[in-house]
Amino acid sequence: DRRAVCSAAMPQAALAAPTPAVRALLAEWGRSADDPRLEVDPGDEMLAFLRDLHGGDPEQALCAYYRSGASIAAVLLQVLRWRFGDAARVTSLLDFASGYGRVTRFLLGEVPAAAVTVADILPGAVAFQRSTFGVRALTSTPRPEDLGVHGPFDAIFVTSLFTHLPERRLTAWLAA
C-alpha cells in the first residue's frame, strides 16, 4: 500500500506519466499531475539516487523526493517568516546548488518566483528551473572566484553542497 510510504499529509508529486497510485494520491490531496511545480526532470540525480535507494520503485522514490524537498523548504520558510514576518516580503533569495528544484518548487507557494534566483553547476538543472518555475537562474562554477552572482540577497540558501566538498574547496566558498 503506497499510503504507508506516501501519507496523505505529504506534498503532491508528479511523474511524466503518473501511475494510478500517484494519481490517486494527487486526487486525495486535491492536486493535479498537471501542476508545473510538480514536474520532475528526467535528469534529476536526486530522484535517481532515491529510486536506487528504494530498490528501483519509482513511486517510493517520488514520495521520498517530495517529502524531503517539502521538509527542507518548510524549515527555510519558517526562518524567512521569522526574519521578514512573511516569506512573501523576501525580495531576493539565492538557492545555491539548487539542483533541479527539489526544494525550490516548495518555496514558490510563498516566495514569489521573481524573487528567487537559483544557481547550480549543471546547465540542464538551471535551464529546467528557469523554464518550469519561472525563476532567475544561472550556471555556477567549481571555483567561487569565477562565479558571476550579483546580489545583494535577502537570504542565501545552500542545502548540502558543503558536505560534499573537500576542505580546501569548502574554505574557498566560505571565504567568498
C-alpha positions in Angstrom: 0.0 0.0 0.0 1.6 3.3 -1.1 -0.2 5.2 1.5 2.1 3.7 4.1 5.0 5.3 2.2 3.2 8.4 0.9 1.0 9.7 3.6 -1.9 12.0 2.9 -0.1 14.8 4.7 2.9 14.5 2.2 3.0 17.0 -0.6 1.8 16.1 -4.0 4.1 14.8 -6.7 4.0 14.2 -10.4 5.8 11.9 -12.9 5.9 12.3 -16.7 3.3 9.5 -16.8 1.8 9.3 -13.3 0.8 5.8 -12.2 -2.7 5.2 -10.9 -1.4 5.1 -7.4 0.2 8.5 -7.8 -2.9 9.9 -9.4 -5.0 8.6 -6.5 -2.7 10.3 -4.0 -2.9 13.6 -6.0 -6.6 13.4 -6.1 -6.6 12.8 -2.3 -4.6 16.0 -1.9 -6.9 17.9 -4.3 -4.0 18.3 -6.8 -3.4 17.6 -10.4 -0.4 16.0 -12.1 -0.6 18.9 -14.5 0.7 21.4 -11.9 4.1 22.5 -13.4 5.7 22.9 -10.0 5.4 19.1 -9.6 7.2 18.3 -12.8 10.5 16.4 -12.3 13.2 16.5 -15.0 14.3 13.0 -16.1 17.9 14.0 -15.5 17.3 14.8 -11.8 20.1 13.0 -10.0 18.4 13.2 -6.6 15.4 11.3 -7.8 17.6 8.7 -9.5 19.5 8.3 -6.2 16.3 7.8 -4.3 15.0 5.4 -6.9 18.1 3.3 -6.3 17.7 3.6 -2.6 14.2 2.3 -2.8 15.0 -0.7 -4.9 14.0 0.8 -8.2 10.5 1.6 -7.1 9.6 5.0 -8.7 6.6 5.7 -6.5 8.5 5.3 -3.3 11.4 7.4 -4.7 9.0 10.1 -5.8 7.4 10.2 -2.3 10.8 10.4 -0.7 11.9 13.1 -3.1 8.9 15.4 -2.4 8.8 14.6 1.3 12.4 15.7 1.7 12.1 18.8 -0.5 9.0 19.9 1.3 10.6 19.3 4.7 13.7 21.4 3.8 11.5 24.1 2.3 9.3 24.2 5.4 12.3 24.9 7.6 13.6 27.7 5.3 10.1 29.2 5.1 9.9 29.2 8.9 13.2 31.1 9.1 12.1 33.6 6.4 8.8 34.2 8.3 10.7 34.8 11.5 13.1 37.2 9.8 10.8 39.0 7.4 7.4 38.5 9.1 6.1 37.0 5.8 8.1 34.9 3.3 6.4 37.0 0.5 8.3 40.0 1.7 11.6 38.4 0.6 12.7 40.4 -2.4 15.8 38.3 -3.3 16.6 34.8 -2.4 19.5 32.8 -3.7 19.0 29.0 -3.8 22.6 27.9 -4.3 23.5 24.4 -5.6 19.8 24.0 -6.1 19.9 21.1 -8.5 16.6 20.5 -10.3 14.5 22.3 -7.7 13.6 19.6 -5.2 13.3 22.4 -2.6 12.7 25.4 -4.8 9.4 24.1 -6.0 8.0 24.2 -2.5 9.2 27.7 -1.8 7.2 29.1 -4.6 3.9 28.9 -2.9 5.1 31.7 -0.5 8.1 33.3 -2.1 7.4 34.9 -5.5 9.3 33.4 -8.4 10.6 36.8 -9.4 12.4 37.0 -6.0 14.1 33.6 -6.5 17.5 33.1 -8.1 18.7 29.5 -8.4 22.3 28.5 -9.2 23.7 25.1 -10.0 26.8 23.8 -11.7 24.6 21.6 -14.0 23.3 23.7 -17.0 20.4 21.3 -17.5 19.2 21.8 -13.9 19.4 25.6 -14.3 17.5 25.5 -17.6 14.8 23.3 -16.2 14.2 25.5 -13.2 14.1 28.7 -15.4 11.6 27.2 -17.8 9.5 25.2 -15.4 9.3 27.5 -12.3 10.0 30.9 -13.9 12.8 31.8 -11.6 16.0 33.6 -12.4 18.7 31.1 -13.0 22.4 31.0 -13.5 25.0 28.3 -14.0 27.5 28.1 -11.2 31.2 27.3 -11.4 33.6 25.0 -9.4 35.6 28.0 -8.2 33.9 30.8 -6.2 36.2 33.4 -7.8 34.7 32.6 -11.2 31.1 32.9 -10.1 29.2 35.8 -11.5 26.3 36.2 -9.0 25.2 39.7 -8.4 23.4 40.4 -5.1 22.7 41.5 -2.6 20.3 38.8 -1.5 17.9 38.9 1.5 18.7 35.3 2.1 21.1 32.7 0.6 20.2 29.1 1.0 22.6 26.1 0.5 21.3 22.6 1.3 24.0 20.1 1.0 26.8 21.3 -1.3 29.3 21.9 1.5 29.0 18.3 2.9 30.3 17.1 -0.5 33.3 19.3 -0.9 36.9 18.7 0.1 38.1 21.1 2.9 40.1 23.4 0.6 37.2 23.9 -1.7 34.8 24.4 1.3 37.2 27.1 2.7 37.3 28.9 -0.6 33.5 29.0 -0.8 33.1 30.2 2.7 35.6 32.9 2.2 33.7 34.1 -0.9 
